[in-house]
Amino acid sequence: MKAHVLKGSKQEIAEGVARMNGEVREAIVFVEEPSEKKLQAAEGNMFAEMESHTVNVKDADDSRESIYRRTDGE
């Protein structure tokens, strides 16, 4: 059995599978679903898609002075 990677639109991938010689027994399909965060990013919030990678600390001091001050253990 030989593995093939097909990339493109749904139509292009389907055509690629149809053109293959031999029997196609399995396919792994990656479907990217639109998420609320991606929709927000498209509406103008350029940081929305990175929201899942951010850390929110309640009552955090985000001042420049606080950012550059050494903390305990540094």
N, C-alpha and C positions, 0 to 999 in steps of 0.2 A: 504494500500500500504506500502511496506517495502523497505527501501533504502539499497543498497549494494555498497560497494567500491571495485572495482577491480583494481589491480595494476599489472604491468608487461609489456611485449612486446605487440604489436598490436595483434599478434597471440594468446597470452595467454589470453588477455582481450576478444577477439572475441570468443574463446572457452568457456570462463567463462559465457559469455552472452548466448551462445547456450545451455549450460547445465542447465540454470535456468528453474525452473518449473514456469508455469503461463505465463501471457502475459507481454512482455516487451514493455512499451509504450514510454518511454523517456530515453535518455542517455545524460549525460554531458561528453564531451571529452575535455581533456586538451592536446593541441598539442604544443610541444616545437619546434619552428622553429629555424634553425641555423641562427645566426645573424653574421654580419660582425665582431663584437667585439669578439665573441666566436671563429670565425675562426682565427682571429689574435692571440688570446691566444693560440690556438693550434699550431700556427706557431712559438711560442717562446716568445711572449710578455706576461709575467706572470701577468701583471697588467691590461691588456686590458679589462677583464671582469668587473673590478671595475671602469672603466672610467666613466660610467654613474652616479657613486656616488661621483665623485670628483668635486671640485670647482676650477675654473680657474680664477685668478684675474690678470688682466693686470698689468705689472710692479710691481709685488709683490716682497717684500724683503724676501727671504726664508733663510736668513742667520741664524745661530744658535743664534747670539746676538739678532736679531730681533724677533725670535720666543719666547725667554724668557723675553723680555722686556715688562713691563706693558703698556697697551694701555690706552687711555682716558676712564675713567669710571670704570677702574678695581681697 
